[in-house]
Amino acid sequence: MKRIISTITFAGLVILSSSGQGTGAFLKEVSGAHPDIKHYESILEARRAESVTGNTPGEFTAGFGYFPGVPESIGLKRTFEAAQSFEFPTAYITRGRLNREAFSLAGTEFSLGKTEILLEARLMAYHYISLSKRIGILREKMDILETVRLGWNTLLDEGAVTILDYNRLVLEISRARSHVAAEEAAREALRVKLDYISGGQSEVLEGEMYDSYEDIGLEELMEMKKLSHPAFLVHEKEYALSLKQVDVARAANLPGLEVGFASEIVAGDHHTGPRVGISIPVWTNRNQLKLAKASAAATGAGRDAANSMLLADTRSQYEYCRLTGRNFEEMKEAVTGTGEMSLLMKSLTEKEITITEYFAYTEAVFESVLMLADLEYEYFAALARLNDHLLVAY
């Protein structure tokens, strides 16, 4: 989306600045330290080992027999046999491909889970940045009121200001201080969560701003998502896996081979030599191929439906982001044009407005600025969700 570098000065303060390093350094810490990501990595490693199993022939079998007999009979009898069964070679090839495809699917599922975790982490970081901005705005409000109070100490002694107006000002300062304390408590609680998911590295967010995103059109964005977003790729991998299962089911209909060596020794007779057998799966695989084909068709239909829904969600997010961005720009322009607080103070000093009007206007100004900061957070959070496919790089 559009690269945003916006600065608004009001009451002598810079309240919005959306450029900077962003949350990239923080996300790298999360990628290496988040407990769930580490858990998923261990599962993926297990799937890697699983992907190389089942690609070899069955067990080798060997047996030995000893039959003593009775004295008046023919005598002792000894037997020995060893055998190894083989499926048709195509079965091993298709099973190996199936296992590789299953591991590829597992890797994509891991990427999807990691992307969701990183998106959640980025949104939490944005919330932290938003709280920091709100605290700065509220502190500026408190400082302005405190400056007025210091000036009124003399005016109160001179009788130029009533005690009711002065007490009203003190109450406004107290309310602003309470508001700051509440926001700081919320930010500190959020910092604990950020430390947990980043291995105690939340300090990298200090002074950081929202991330910048390139301006691209909806169609280009959807093509990028289809090519790189794990949510799209996982359905493609599932369909590819179902096609490999069809190949495995088809190969299971091919005959197998068994080779071995057998020996039978009785008194006066010694029979030893190789043996060969063939197995034909007449009943064991009945209808399995038909089932595999039906499952593949169902998976393909599910893939198409899921991808259509994902594209619809992308279009919806794009529209929401576009409208939120326009609202943000319009409100930014409105707040920028409201004037300087020094002019308001001059009007109050020259008694062009009452203290009640001053408080009302000051409250309206700072509420607008806080609302703008919240709208900025909503806009960049929407951008982050829309561009979540970029998180695959972490």
N, C-alpha and C positions, 0 to 999 in steps of 0.2 A: 504494500500500500504506500501512500505518499510518505515521503520522509518528512517528519515533523520536527522543526526546530523553532519553538515558540517561546517568547519571553514577554511577560506582562508585568509592567511596573505600576503599582498602585500604592498610594500612601508611602512612597519612597522605597517600596519593597519589590524584589523580584520574586514572584509567587509561583510562576510556572516556567519550567525549563526542561524540555523533553529531549535534549541531546546528551551525549556522554557515552561512557563505555557500556552502559546497560547492564543486564543481568548475566552476561555470558560467563564471566569468571565464577559467579555463584553457581551456575548450572553445572560447570565442570566439577566443582566440589561436590555437588549433589550426585552427579553421575558416578563418582568414585566412592561415595560414602553412604548413600541411602541404603538402609537395611533391606528394603524390599528388592532393590536392584541387585544387591549381592545375593539375595536368596534366588532370584530368577537366574542369575549367572550360574549358580551351582546346579540348578535344575537343567539348564541348557548343557552344562558339561556332562551330566548324566545321560542326556539325550544323545550327545555326541558318541558316548560309548555304546549306547543302545543301537546306534545307526550301523555299527559294524558287526552286529550279531545276526545269526540266522542265515548267513550267506555261505555256509559250508555244508557238506553232506551230513547225514545222520550219524548216530553212534556206531562205532566199530564193535562187533560182538564176537566173543570167543567162548567155547565151552569144552569141557573135558568130562568123559564118563568112564567109570570103572565098575565092572560087573563081575564079582568073584565066581558065581556059579556054584555047583556042587561037585564032589570028587568023581561021581560016575557020569557026569555030563561032559559036554564038549570042552569045558574049561573056562578060563578067564576070557573076558571080552573088554576091550578098551576102545574108546571113541574119542575123537578130537575134531572140532570144527571151528572155523573162523569165517566171518562174513562181513561184507560192507555193502550197504545199499546206496544207490545214487538216483537222484531225480534226473529228469531230462535236463541237459545243460541250460536250456532256455529258462528253466525255473530259477536257477541261481542268478542268472543275469537280470531277470525282471525283479527278483526279490532285492537284489543289490540296488537297483534303481529306485525301488519303492522306499527302501531305508534311507537313501540319500535325499529323496524328496520329503520324507517325513522329518528328517533333521533340518532341511531347509525351511519347512513350515514352522518347526519349533523356533528357529532363529528369527523368523518374521514375527511370531507371537511374542518372543522376548522383546523385539524392537517396539512392538505395539505397546506392551506393558511399560517399557522404559519411557516411551514418548508420553504416555498418559501421566506418569509420575513427574516427568520434567515439566510438562505443561502446568500441572498443579503447583509445582515448586515455583515456576515463573509467576503464576498468578498470586501466590503468597508473597513473593518478593515485590510485586507491583503494589499489593496491599500495604506492605511495609513502607514503600516509598510514598504512597498516598498518605499514610498516617503521619509520616515525617513532614510532608508538605502542610498538612492540616495543622500540625503542632506549630510550625513556623508562622502560619497565618494567625493563629490564635495568640501566639506570643507577641506578635506585632500589635494585635489589637490591645492586648493587655498593656504593652509598653506605651502605646498612645494614650490610653486612659490614665496610666500612671503619670505620664508627663503632664496631662491636664490637671491631675490632682495636686501635683507639686506646685503648679502655677496658681491653683486656687487656694492654697494655704494662705498666701498673702492677701488674695482677694477676700477670703473669708474674714480675716482680721480687719480688713478695711470696710467690711459690710457690703462689698460689691456683689457677693454671692451669698445666698441664703444657706442656712444649715441643712435645709431639706434637699436642696440641689447638691450640696456637698455629700450628704449621706447617700443620695441616689448614685452619685459617681462611685463612692466606695463600694456600694453593693454591686455595681456593674463590674468593677475590678475583681471583686470576690467571685462573681459568677464566671468571669473569663478565666480566672485562675483555676477554678474547679473544672471547667471544661478542658483546660490544658492537662490537668492531672489525669482526667479520665482517658484522654487520648494517649497520653504517655503510658498509662497502665495497659491499654490495649496493645500498644506497640511493643511493650516489654514482654507481654504474654506471647505475642506473635514471634518475637525474637527467639523465645525458647523453642518453638516448633521449628524455626529456621535452622537453629543450631543442631537440632536432632537430625534433620534430613541432610545436613551438609557436613556433619562431623565437627561442629563447633566453629564453622567458618562464616557465620552470618555477617561478620564485620566487613566483609568485602562489599557489602551493599551500602555502606556508609557513603553518602554523597553521590550515589549513582542515580541515574535517571531512567526513564523508560527506553526500551529498545527502538531502533529505527528499522523501518521495513521499506523495501522497494515498492514503487507504484507499478502494479501490473493489472491487467484486465481480468475479468471474471473467467473467460474461456481459457486464457493462458494459465490462470491459477488452478483451474480444475484439471487441466492436463498435467500440470506439475504434481498435483496430489495423486492422480491415478498412477503416475510413474514412480512416486517415491514414498507416499504415505503408507505405513504398515497396515492401516485399517482397510485400504484397498488391496494391498498385496496379499494379505492373509487369505482373502477369499480366492484369489488366483491360485495361491499355493494349495489350498484345500481342493480345488477342482483338479489341479495337476496331480495331486496325490490320489484322487479317486480314479483318474485314468490309469495310473500305474497299478492300482488294485484290480482293474479290469484285466490288465496284462498278466498279473500274477494268477488270477482265476483261470484265464485261458491256458496258461502254461501248466496248471495243475491237471489238466485233462490229458497231458502227454504221458506216455508210458515211462515207468521207472525201470531201473536195472539193479540186479543184486549179483555180486560176485563173491566167491569164497573158496575155502579149501576144507575138505572133509577127509577123515581117516577112520577106518573101522578095522580092528585087529582081533581076530579070534584064533584059537589054536589051529595052525596049519593054513590059515587064510589071512591075507593082508590086503585090504582095499583102501587105496589112498589116491586122491586126485582133486582137481578143481571142480567147482560147480558154478553154474550160471543160471540166473532166473530173471524173469521179466514180470513186472506188475502193471496191470492195466486198470486204471481207476474208473471202473464201470459205474459204480454207485456212490462212491464216497464224495464225489464232487458234483453230484447231480444238482442242476439249477444254480450252482454257485456263480457261474459266469453271467447268467441272466440277472441274478441279484446284484452283482457288481456293476453291470451296465445300468440297471435302474438306479442304483445309488449314485453313480456318476452323473446321470441325467438330473437327479434331484439336487445334487451339489452344484451343478452348473446353473440351474434355475435359481437356487439360493444365492449364488454369487451375483447373478444379474440383478436380483431384487435388492440385495444389500448394497451393491455399488450405486444403483439408482437412488437409494435412500441417502447414501453418503453424499452424492452429488447434489441432491436436493437440500441437504443440510448445509453444504458449502454455499450454495446460492443464497439460502436464508441468512447465514452468517455474514455473507458479503453485503447483502442489503442492509442488515442491521448495523454493520460497521460503517457503511457509507452514510446512513442517516444520522448515526451517532456522531460521526466526524463532522458532518455539516452543522449539527446542533452545537457541537463544541466550538466550531469556528465562529458561528453567529453569536454565541454567548460571550466568547472571548472578546469579540469586537465591541459588544455592548458594554462589558465591564471596563474595557480599556478607555472608552469614551466618557466615563462618568466623572472624570476630573480628579484633582488631587485633594487629599485630606487637609492640606494646609489651607486651602481656600475655605473649607468648611470651618476650620478653627478660626480663621479671620472673621468669618461671618458671625461666629459665636462671640468672639471678643468684642466686636463692634455692635453687639446686641441686635444684629439683623435677624437672628433666629433665637428661639428659646432653647434652654437646656434640654427640654423634652424633644424638640425637633432635632437637636444635635444627636441625642442618643438614638432616636428612631432612624435617622439617616445613617449613622455609623453602623448600627445593627444591620440595616438593610444592605449596606455596602459589603460588610464582612460575610454576611450570609450568602450574598451573591458570589463572592470570591471563593468561599468554601464549596458552594454548589458547583462552581466552575472546576475546582480541583477534583471533586467527585466525578464530574462528567469527563474530565481528562482521564481519570483512572478507568472509567467504564469504556472509553474509546480505545485505550491502549490494551485493555484486557480483551476486548473484542478482536483487536488486531492480532493479539497473541494466539487466540483460539483459531482464527482464520489461517494463520501461518504456522500451525503446529507441526506441519510436515518438515519444517526447517530444524526441528529439535532432533531429528534422526542423526544429525552430524555430531552430536555430543556423545 
